[in-house]
Amino acid sequence: MIIPTIRETTLPDPHCGPYGIAAGPDGALWLTLVRTGGIARVSVDGAVRMHPGVPESRPLVITAGPDGGLWFTRSGDDRIGRLTTAGEATSVTLPPGTGPCGIAAGPDDACWYAGMNDDTIGRVGMDGTVTVYPVPVAGGFPSMITAGPDDAMWFTLNQGNAVGRIALDGAVTLHELPTAAAGPVGITLGVDGALWFVEIAAGQLGRITPDGRIEEFPLPDRAARPHAIVADPAGGCWFTEWAANRIGHVAPDGRIDAYDLPTPDSEPHGLTVLPDGTVHAALERGAVAHLTA
C-alpha cells in the first residue's frame, strides 16, 4: 500500500474541539466543534468558514441529510441541528435526556440517531417529525449508527457490548460481541456489504455480516483506542486511533496499517472520505488532517 502524505488545516480557534466530520453536498468538509458549539466548513483549498453555536449544545456527529442539509447531534441540549450550505440553522427538539451521539441518513429519506443517555434509537423526518424506539438493554449507551445494506440501520452499544440492527418499523435485533467489554463505538458500511466497527476498549476492529457473523481483528497497538471508522471506496476501511495519534487502514483481508499524525496529541476523532479518495479526520486539538496518496 502507498504511504499517504498527511497535511493539516488549522482552524481559527484552537480550542474549538473538532469532533465529527462529513463530506457536504457542496464538496466541502463540515465539522462539529464540540467545545464551542459551532460548525466549521473547510473547502478543498483550505478556506475555513465558522458558524457559531452555543457551547452547551456540544455537537458531536454530523452527516449529509437526504434534503441537502447538514444534520448533526447536539448532545448537550437534546436537539438535532440542521445547517444549510448557505449557513441557515434550525433544530429539532428531542425528548429530554436523550443525549444524541451518532447520526446517519437512512434509506427512508430520514435521519436516524443514537440516544446515548436514554437507550433509544430515533428517526427524524425531513419535516421534523421525531419517532423514538427503545433499545432493550438498560445502560447500553447507543453510540454510533449507519445505514446497512438491508434497508435497516445498524448501531453500536458501547456499554452493552453489542452491535444492533433496527428495521424501519423499529424492530431491534442485537448481536453480542465475542470479546467481553469491548466498547464498540464507530460503525460503517463497507464496500463488501458487511458492517465494520471499532472496539475502543479492546483495541480491535470488528466486522459483522447482515446475517450476524462476527470477526474481530486485534490492532498491533491494543492501547490505541480506535474511535471512528469509514469505508474505503477501494476496499477495507479507514479508522482513527484516538490515543495513539494515528490514522489506520484495514484491508479486506484484515491486514492493518497505521500512519502517525504530524502533530503530537492531536486526538483524532471522526473521519470521512471525499469522492476523490482523500481521507480527512477531525483533530480535537483544533485542526483537520488530510491524507492523500
Secondary structure, 3 states (H helix, E strand, C coil): CCCCEEEEEECCCCCCCEEEEEECCCCCEEEEECCCCCEEEECCCCCEEEECCCHHHCEEEEEECCCCCEEEEECCCCEEEEECCCCCEEEEECCCCCCEEEEEECCCCEEEEEECCCCEEEEEECCCCEEEEECCCCCCCEEEEEECCCCEEEEEECCCCEEEEEECCCCEEEEECCCCCCCEEEEEECCCCCEEEEECCCCEEEEECCCCCEEEEECCCCCCCEEEEEECCCCCEEEEECCCCEEEEECCCCCEEEEECCCCCCCEEEEEECCCCCEEEEECCCEEEEEEC
